[in-house]
Amino acid sequence: PIRYGYGLTEVSPLSHSSLPSIPDKQGSVGYCLPNTECKIVDYVTGVELGPNQEGEIWVRGPQVMKGYLGNNHATAEMICEDGWLRTGDIGYAEEDGRLFVVDRLKELIKYKGRQVAPAELEAILLSHPAIADAGVIPSPDEEAGEVPKAFVVLKGAATTAEIMEFVSARVAQHKRIRRVEFVSEIPKSPAGKILRRILVQREREKPSPAA
């Protein structure tokens, strides 16, 4: 059977895993491993959040590294004095502790001071029957600071307006796709991860859109 899990190099390697005794839920990476703690905190204030509220995932346990060898500054940025490790990932936990990972903190789009997760929009775009692949990045905007822009690979007929309306019907107002560009492929790593930095670089090299 397939088991889902979550971890990072600094947690050698897991903090969460699905359980064979509990049915999996789509999108979840499971529950804390034994002797492991997890909390979700506001990525601005550091205040712990409640169930089903999105924030940065922090973990603590015996598998968390002691620090980066010879780099005390990087260690202090990653690990709190009381042992909590800041993962840099955005997610939320349900009432029973089941964890869902949404995106990377550094990749959030800041639209008029509101945070937008590209991965959430990409998942919605991929549910459109005419879209084969998609990547979402922040696009500079004079009024909003950044707006969500989608790079889309089509496998059927769809217009920019249709795609934007499709997403708008499924998200809050501040998460709506504001720009769409059709491309032949989405750049990805050998592991299949979207290389958003390449899309961001392409966007930065373009002239600013007219107001």
C-alpha positions as CSV (number, residue, x, y, z in Angstrom):
1,P,0.0,0.0,0.0
2,I,1.0,3.6,-0.6
3,R,1.9,5.7,2.5
4,Y,2.1,9.5,2.4
5,G,4.5,11.5,4.5
6,Y,6.1,14.9,5.1
7,G,9.6,15.9,6.0
8,L,12.7,17.7,5.0
9,T,16.5,17.3,5.2
10,E,16.6,19.0,8.5
11,V,14.1,16.5,10.0
12,S,16.0,13.4,8.9
13,P,13.7,12.8,7.2
14,L,10.1,12.6,8.4
15,S,7.8,14.4,10.8
16,H,4.5,13.1,9.5
17,S,3.1,10.0,7.9
18,S,-0.2,8.6,7.0
19,L,-1.5,5.7,9.2
20,P,-2.5,2.3,7.9
21,S,-5.4,2.2,10.4
22,I,-7.0,5.5,9.2
23,P,-8.2,6.0,5.6
24,D,-6.2,8.6,3.7
25,K,-7.7,12.0,2.8
26,Q,-6.7,13.5,-0.6
27,G,-4.0,16.1,-0.2
28,S,-3.0,15.2,3.4
29,V,0.5,14.0,4.4
30,G,-0.8,12.3,7.5
31,Y,-0.2,12.7,11.3
32,C,2.8,13.5,13.5
33,L,5.2,10.7,14.1
34,P,5.5,9.5,17.8
35,N,7.3,12.0,20.1
36,T,6.9,14.7,17.4
37,E,5.0,18.0,17.8
38,C,3.6,20.2,15.1
39,K,2.0,23.6,15.2
40,I,0.8,26.1,12.6
41,V,1.9,29.7,13.2
42,D,1.1,33.1,11.6
43,Y,4.0,33.8,9.3
44,V,4.0,37.5,10.2
45,T,3.3,37.5,14.0
46,G,4.5,34.0,14.9
47,V,1.2,33.5,16.9
48,E,0.0,29.9,16.9
49,L,-3.1,29.4,14.8
50,G,-6.1,27.1,15.3
51,P,-7.4,24.2,13.2
52,N,-7.9,24.7,9.5
53,Q,-6.1,28.0,9.5
54,E,-3.2,28.4,7.0
55,G,0.2,29.4,8.4
56,E,3.8,28.2,8.5
57,I,4.4,24.7,9.7
58,W,6.7,24.3,12.7
59,V,7.9,20.9,14.0
60,R,9.8,19.7,17.1
61,G,11.1,16.3,17.9
62,P,14.1,14.1,18.4
63,Q,14.6,13.8,14.6
64,V,15.1,17.6,14.2
65,M,18.7,18.5,13.4
66,K,20.8,20.3,16.0
67,G,21.9,22.9,13.5
68,Y,24.0,23.7,10.4
69,L,27.7,22.9,10.9
70,G,29.7,26.1,11.1
71,N,26.7,28.4,10.4
72,N,25.2,29.7,13.6
73,H,23.3,32.4,11.8
74,A,21.5,30.0,9.5
75,T,20.7,27.7,12.4
76,A,19.2,30.6,14.4
77,E,17.0,31.5,11.4
78,M,15.8,27.9,11.1
79,I,15.5,26.7,14.7
80,C,14.0,28.6,17.7
81,E,15.6,28.5,21.1
82,D,13.0,26.1,22.4
83,G,13.6,23.6,19.6
84,W,10.9,24.4,17.1
85,L,12.0,24.2,13.5
86,R,10.6,26.7,11.0
87,T,10.0,24.6,7.9
88,G,9.3,27.4,5.5
89,D,6.2,25.5,4.3
90,I,2.6,26.7,4.4
91,G,-0.1,24.4,5.5
92,Y,-2.9,23.7,7.9
93,A,-4.0,21.0,10.3
94,E,-7.5,19.6,10.9
95,E,-9.1,19.2,14.3
96,D,-7.5,15.7,14.7
97,G,-4.1,16.9,13.6
98,R,-4.1,15.6,10.1
99,L,-1.7,17.9,8.1
100,F,-2.1,19.5,4.7
101,V,0.9,21.2,3.0
102,V,-0.2,24.1,0.7
103,D,3.0,25.8,-0.6
104,R,6.4,27.2,0.2
105,L,6.4,30.5,2.3
106,K,8.9,32.1,0.0
107,E,6.7,31.5,-3.1
108,L,3.6,33.1,-1.7
109,I,2.1,35.9,-3.9
110,K,1.5,39.2,-2.0
111,Y,-1.7,40.7,-3.5
112,K,-2.6,44.0,-1.8
113,G,-1.1,42.7,1.5
114,R,-3.0,39.4,1.2
115,Q,-1.1,36.1,0.8
116,V,-1.9,33.8,-2.2
117,A,-0.5,30.3,-2.5
118,P,0.4,29.5,-6.2
119,A,0.0,25.7,-5.6
120,E,-3.7,26.2,-4.7
121,L,-4.4,28.0,-7.9
122,E,-2.4,25.5,-10.0
123,A,-4.5,22.6,-8.6
124,I,-7.7,24.4,-9.6
125,L,-6.3,25.2,-13.1
126,L,-5.4,21.6,-13.6
127,S,-9.0,20.6,-12.9
128,H,-10.1,22.5,-16.0
129,P,-10.7,20.0,-18.8
130,A,-8.9,22.1,-21.4
131,I,-5.7,22.6,-19.4
132,A,-2.8,20.1,-19.6
133,D,-0.4,21.9,-17.3
134,A,-0.1,25.2,-15.4
135,G,2.2,27.3,-13.3
136,V,1.4,30.4,-11.2
137,I,3.7,33.1,-10.2
138,P,3.6,36.7,-8.9
139,S,3.5,39.3,-11.6
140,P,4.5,42.9,-10.7
141,D,1.6,45.3,-10.6
142,E,1.7,49.0,-9.9
143,E,-1.5,49.1,-7.8
144,A,-1.5,45.7,-6.1
145,G,2.2,45.1,-5.8
146,E,1.9,41.6,-7.2
147,V,-1.0,39.8,-8.9
148,P,-1.3,36.0,-9.6
149,K,-0.4,35.2,-13.2
150,A,-1.0,31.8,-14.7
151,F,1.2,30.2,-17.4
152,V,-1.1,27.6,-19.1
153,V,-0.5,24.7,-21.5
154,L,-3.7,23.8,-23.3
155,K,-5.0,20.5,-24.4
156,G,-8.3,21.8,-25.7
157,A,-10.0,25.1,-26.5
158,A,-10.1,27.8,-23.8
159,T,-9.8,31.6,-23.7
160,T,-8.1,33.8,-21.1
161,A,-11.5,35.0,-20.0
162,E,-12.9,31.5,-19.6
163,I,-9.9,30.4,-17.5
164,M,-10.1,33.4,-15.3
165,E,-13.8,32.9,-14.7
166,F,-13.2,29.2,-13.9
167,V,-10.8,30.1,-11.2
168,S,-12.8,33.1,-9.9
169,A,-15.8,30.8,-9.2
170,R,-13.7,28.7,-6.9
171,V,-11.6,31.1,-4.8
172,A,-11.8,34.2,-2.7
173,Q,-11.6,37.6,-4.5
174,H,-8.0,38.3,-3.6
175,K,-6.9,34.9,-5.0
176,R,-8.3,35.3,-8.5
177,I,-6.0,34.9,-11.5
178,R,-5.4,38.4,-13.0
179,R,-3.2,37.5,-16.0
180,V,-2.9,34.4,-18.2
181,E,-0.2,33.5,-20.7
182,F,-0.4,30.5,-23.0
183,V,2.9,28.5,-23.3
184,S,4.0,25.2,-24.9
185,E,5.4,23.8,-21.7
186,I,6.0,24.5,-18.0
187,P,9.6,24.3,-16.9
188,K,10.2,21.5,-14.3
189,S,12.9,19.8,-12.4
190,P,13.8,16.2,-13.1
191,A,11.6,15.3,-10.2
192,G,8.7,17.0,-11.8
193,K,8.6,20.1,-9.6
194,I,7.6,23.4,-11.3
195,L,10.6,25.7,-11.6
196,R,8.7,28.9,-10.8
197,R,12.0,30.9,-10.6
198,I,12.4,30.4,-14.4
199,L,8.8,31.7,-15.0
200,V,9.5,34.6,-12.6
201,Q,12.7,35.5,-14.4
202,R,10.8,35.5,-17.7
203,E,8.2,37.8,-16.3
204,R,10.8,40.2,-14.8
205,E,12.4,40.5,-18.2
206,K,9.2,41.7,-19.8
207,P,8.2,45.4,-20.0
208,S,5.8,46.4,-17.3
209,P,2.1,46.1,-18.4
210,A,0.3,49.4,-19.2
211,A,-1.8,50.8,-16.4
